[in-house]
Amino acid sequence: MRHVITGLLVSVFGCTVLHAEILTIPVVGQGWQIKFEGPVLAVESQEYKADGLTYRANAGRFNVSAFVGAPVGKGGESKACRDHFWRQASENPMIQKDSVKQWSTPMCECVEYVTKDASQGEESTQAHINCYFELLGKWVDVHASVISPTNDDRQMLKKLGESLFYCTFSRFKGPGQQFILGSMGRVQIDVLSTWRAGNHCVTQGIGTGEQHTLSLFSITDPNKSWQMTFFNSSVRYKTLNDIQQTAQRFVAAGSVEGEGQMQEIKLKQGVGCHAEYTDTSPADEPAEEGKAKAVSTAFVAPVPDVLVTISIVAEDAKDPDFLAAIQSLGTIEWVAGKAE
């Protein structure tokens, strides 16, 4: 569990679907990414393998997944990819045969359909779209669905397929990146060019307001990750001791094995600290080759009532990207949102 801190927070929040935006699935190590229009996500995860990845995310009734892997069967083009995967998927007895629609875009082959399940006594309807394509020797299956779909939901799925495209990683522009975090405010941080900003996930908690999670990823190494989660806190953090006490409570909850010495993060505004753990793995997983060997757990309060929990992961504590990410935390600057 590489993002334990985020997981501890997300587990107590519900999900919400907000306005549509361009979502990104980074195919790290392959040099390209998948993009499409969809709702703001609440939670996402991805597992990388030598030949591809498996990606999953959701936001309320909306779910999306992607599989990238080596071609199977004959032919290498997108239609061969569609025919292979759809031949398997179409055997699902819950698919309503008269709902199946196949169509093409310049980027992919799409299949729309509806499933109905009455196994639990009440009929459940789900709208789906699968987008298939071949790129650089990889077959890709992007699947999205909505439970109890409305007409707007069906249009959203169609728009997802129509908007899907893939491209190389864009060039980094400028030293600072700014992120708008809803009504909370906005944050700016200097990010090394080898890191890229991924999706901006939002969850809604009862009485706690919005929680915003920003993911960053290495453009070359799937074993590096970086997540920052922002939320309003009823506890006010004004001193280094305040933030260190909170950090120690989170770490004691089981983020990683071992002990790391808390060090101050010097900010232009606010307080922060981080602890670095080396030659370790997440506490709920056994040590394995290829797993993270260095984890930086950080806590920042750019203003007294905003807490940021941060996890930076790499295989080597001396990795220049890992060190640069930790150093960049000192550049965090915050602009509060306007009161509603």
C-alpha positions in Angstrom: 0.0 0.0 0.0 2.1 2.9 -1.3 -0.4 5.6 -0.5 -1.3 4.6 3.0 -1.7 8.1 4.4 -4.1 9.0 1.6 -5.9 5.7 2.2 -6.4 6.4 5.9 -8.1 9.6 5.0 -10.1 8.5 1.9 -11.6 5.6 3.8 -13.8 7.9 5.9 -15.0 10.0 3.1 -17.8 9.5 0.6 -17.5 10.1 -3.1 -18.8 12.9 -5.3 -19.0 13.5 -9.0 -18.2 17.1 -10.0 -17.7 18.8 -13.4 -16.0 17.0 -16.3 -12.3 17.4 -16.9 -9.5 15.7 -18.9 -8.4 12.6 -17.1 -4.9 11.1 -17.5 -3.7 7.5 -17.3 0.2 7.6 -17.5 1.7 4.6 -19.1 5.0 5.1 -17.3 8.1 3.6 -18.8 6.4 3.4 -22.2 6.7 7.1 -22.9 3.0 7.9 -23.5 -0.3 8.5 -21.7 -4.0 8.1 -22.3 -6.4 11.0 -22.0 -10.2 11.4 -22.1 -13.0 13.5 -20.8 -14.7 12.3 -17.6 -15.9 13.3 -14.2 -13.5 14.4 -11.4 -12.3 11.3 -9.7 -12.5 10.5 -6.0 -10.1 7.5 -5.8 -7.6 5.9 -8.2 -4.9 3.2 -8.2 -2.6 1.6 -10.7 -0.4 -1.4 -10.8 2.6 -1.5 -13.2 4.0 -4.6 -14.7 7.0 -5.2 -17.0 4.7 -5.1 -20.2 2.0 -2.7 -19.1 -0.4 -1.7 -16.4 -3.8 -2.1 -14.8 -5.5 1.2 -13.7 -8.7 1.6 -11.7 -10.6 4.7 -10.5 -14.1 5.8 -9.4 -16.3 8.7 -8.6 -19.6 7.9 -7.1 -21.6 5.8 -9.6 -18.8 6.2 -12.2 -16.0 3.6 -12.6 -13.2 3.5 -15.0 -10.4 1.0 -15.6 -7.7 0.4 -18.2 -5.5 -2.5 -19.1 -2.3 -2.2 -21.2 -0.5 -5.3 -22.2 1.1 -7.3 -24.9 -1.1 -8.3 -28.0 -2.9 -11.6 -27.8 -4.0 -13.6 -30.9 -3.5 -12.7 -34.5 -3.2 -9.2 -35.9 -1.8 -6.1 -34.2 -4.3 -3.3 -35.2 -7.0 -1.8 -33.0 -9.8 -3.9 -34.6 -8.0 -7.1 -33.7 -7.7 -5.8 -30.2 -11.4 -5.1 -30.0 -12.4 -8.4 -31.6 -10.2 -10.4 -29.1 -11.4 -8.6 -25.9 -15.0 -8.2 -26.9 -15.3 -11.8 -27.9 -14.6 -12.6 -24.2 -16.6 -9.7 -22.7 -19.7 -10.4 -24.8 -20.1 -13.8 -23.2 -21.5 -12.0 -20.1 -25.1 -13.2 -19.8 -26.2 -9.9 -18.2 -25.4 -7.9 -21.4 -28.6 -6.8 -23.1 -28.0 -7.8 -26.7 -30.2 -5.1 -28.2 -28.2 -2.4 -26.4 -24.8 -3.3 -28.1 -23.5 -0.6 -30.4 -20.1 -0.6 -32.1 -18.5 2.5 -33.6 -15.0 3.9 -34.4 -13.1 7.1 -33.8 -9.7 8.0 -35.4 -8.1 6.8 -32.1 -10.0 3.7 -31.0 -12.7 1.1 -31.5 -15.7 1.6 -29.2 -18.4 -0.8 -27.9 -21.4 0.6 -25.9 -23.8 -1.7 -24.0 -26.1 -2.1 -21.0 -26.1 -4.9 -18.4 -28.9 -5.8 -16.1 -28.5 -7.9 -12.9 -31.5 -9.2 -10.9 -29.5 -11.7 -8.8 -30.0 -9.7 -5.5 -33.8 -9.5 -5.9 -33.8 -6.0 -7.3 -32.8 -5.3 -10.9 -29.6 -3.2 -11.3 -28.8 -1.5 -14.6 -25.4 -0.4 -15.6 -24.3 1.4 -18.8 -20.8 0.6 -20.2 -18.3 1.6 -22.9 -15.1 -0.2 -23.9 -12.5 1.6 -26.0 -9.9 -0.6 -27.6 -6.8 0.4 -29.5 -3.3 -0.8 -30.4 -0.3 1.5 -29.9 3.5 0.8 -30.1 3.0 -3.0 -29.8 0.6 -2.8 -26.9 -3.1 -3.6 -26.7 -5.3 -1.3 -24.6 -8.8 -1.8 -23.2 -10.3 1.3 -21.4 -13.6 0.4 -19.8 -16.0 2.9 -18.1 -19.4 2.3 -16.6 -22.2 4.1 -14.6 -24.6 2.4 -12.2 -28.3 3.4 -12.6 -27.4 5.6 -15.5 -29.4 8.7 -16.5 -29.5 10.0 -20.1 -26.8 12.5 -19.1 -24.6 9.6 -17.8 -25.0 7.8 -21.2 -24.0 10.9 -23.0 -21.0 11.3 -20.7 -19.8 7.8 -21.6 -20.2 8.4 -25.3 -18.3 11.7 -24.9 -15.5 9.7 -23.1 -15.1 7.5 -26.1 -15.2 10.3 -28.6 -12.7 12.4 -26.6 -10.2 9.6 -25.9 -6.7 10.1 -27.3 -3.1 9.1 -26.6 0.1 11.1 -26.8 3.6 11.4 -25.5 4.3 13.1 -22.2 4.0 16.9 -22.7 7.0 19.1 -22.1 7.2 20.7 -18.7 6.6 24.5 -18.8 8.2 26.6 -16.1 9.5 25.8 -12.6 6.2 26.2 -10.7 2.9 24.4 -11.0 -0.3 25.8 -9.6 -3.4 23.7 -8.6 -6.8 25.1 -7.8 -8.4 23.2 -4.9 -12.1 24.2 -5.2 -13.3 26.6 -2.5 -10.3 25.8 -0.3 -7.9 27.9 -2.3 -4.9 27.2 -4.6 -1.4 25.9 -4.1 1.8 26.5 -6.0 4.9 24.2 -5.9 8.1 23.9 -7.8 8.2 20.5 -9.4 11.3 19.0 -11.1 10.7 18.4 -14.9 11.0 14.6 -14.5 7.7 14.6 -12.4 4.3 15.2 -14.1 1.0 16.1 -12.5 -1.6 13.4 -12.9 -5.3 13.5 -11.9 -6.8 15.7 -9.3 -9.1 13.6 -7.1 -11.8 15.1 -4.9 -13.9 13.5 -2.1 -16.5 15.0 0.2 -16.6 14.3 3.9 -19.5 14.9 6.3 -18.8 18.2 8.1 -15.2 18.3 6.9 -15.6 19.9 3.4 -13.7 18.8 0.4 -10.5 16.7 0.4 -8.2 17.2 -2.6 -5.6 14.6 -3.6 -2.9 15.5 -6.2 -0.9 12.7 -7.8 2.4 13.2 -9.5 4.3 10.5 -11.4 7.8 9.9 -12.8 7.7 9.9 -16.6 10.3 7.0 -16.7 10.0 4.9 -13.6 6.7 3.3 -12.3 8.4 2.6 -8.9 8.3 6.3 -8.1 5.2 8.0 -6.9 4.2 11.2 -5.2 0.8 12.1 -3.6 -0.4 15.2 -1.7 -3.7 15.3 0.1 -5.2 18.7 1.2 -8.0 19.2 3.6 -9.3 21.7 6.1 -8.6 20.8 9.7 -10.4 21.7 12.9 -7.0 21.6 14.6 -4.9 24.7 14.0 -1.2 24.2 13.2 0.9 27.2 14.2 4.2 25.8 15.5 6.6 23.0 14.4 5.7 21.1 17.6 2.0 21.2 16.5 2.7 19.6 13.1 5.3 17.1 14.5 2.7 15.7 17.0 0.2 15.1 14.2 2.9 13.5 12.1 3.9 11.1 14.9 0.2 10.0 15.3 -0.1 9.2 11.6 3.1 7.3 11.5 2.1 5.3 14.6 -1.0 4.3 12.7 1.1 2.1 10.5 2.3 4.0 7.4 5.6 2.2 7.1 7.8 -0.1 9.2 10.7 1.2 11.2 11.4 4.7 12.6 12.3 7.9 10.8 13.5 11.0 12.5 11.2 14.0 11.9 12.9 17.0 10.2 11.6 20.4 9.7 10.5 21.6 6.2 11.2 25.3 6.1 8.4 27.1 4.3 7.8 30.7 3.2 4.6 30.4 5.1 3.3 27.8 7.6 5.0 24.8 9.2 6.0 21.4 8.0 8.0 18.3 8.7 9.0 15.0 7.1 10.6 11.7 8.0 12.5 9.5 5.5 12.4 5.7 5.8 15.0 3.6 3.9 15.4 -0.1 3.2 11.7 -0.6 4.0 8.4 -1.5 2.5 4.8 -0.5 3.4 3.8 -2.0 6.7 1.1 -4.3 5.3 3.3 -5.8 2.6 6.3 -8.1 2.8 9.6 -6.8 1.4 10.0 -7.8 -2.2 12.4 -7.1 -5.0 11.2 -4.1 -7.0 9.2 -2.7 -4.1 9.8 0.7 -2.6 13.0 1.0 -0.6 12.7 4.7 0.3 9.6 6.5 1.6 9.3 10.2 2.6 6.2 10.9 4.8 5.6 14.6 5.1 3.1 16.9 6.8 2.6 20.5 5.9 0.3 23.2 7.2 0.7 26.2 4.8 -1.9 28.0 6.8 -3.1 27.0 10.3 -6.3 25.4 9.2 -5.1 23.4 6.2 -3.2 20.1 6.6 -1.4 18.4 3.7 -0.3 14.8 4.0 2.4 13.8 1.6 3.9 10.5 0.5 6.9 10.3 -1.9 8.2 6.8 -2.9 11.2 5.6 -4.7 13.5 2.5 -4.8 16.6 4.4 -3.7 16.9 7.0 -1.0 19.7 8.7 -3.1 17.5 8.8 -6.2 17.8 12.4 -7.6 14.1 12.6 -8.3 13.2 11.4 -4.8 15.6 14.0 -3.2 14.3 16.8 -5.5 10.7 16.0 -4.6 11.5 16.3 -0.9 13.4 19.5 -1.5 10.5 21.0 -3.5 8.1 20.7 -0.5 9.8 23.8 0.9 8.4 25.8 -2.1 4.8 25.2 -1.3 2.8 28.5 -1.3 -0.8 28.8 -0.5 -3.5 31.3 -1.5 -6.8 30.9 0.5 -10.1 30.7 -1.3 -12.9 33.2 -1.0 -15.4 32.6 1.7 -18.8 31.6 0.3 
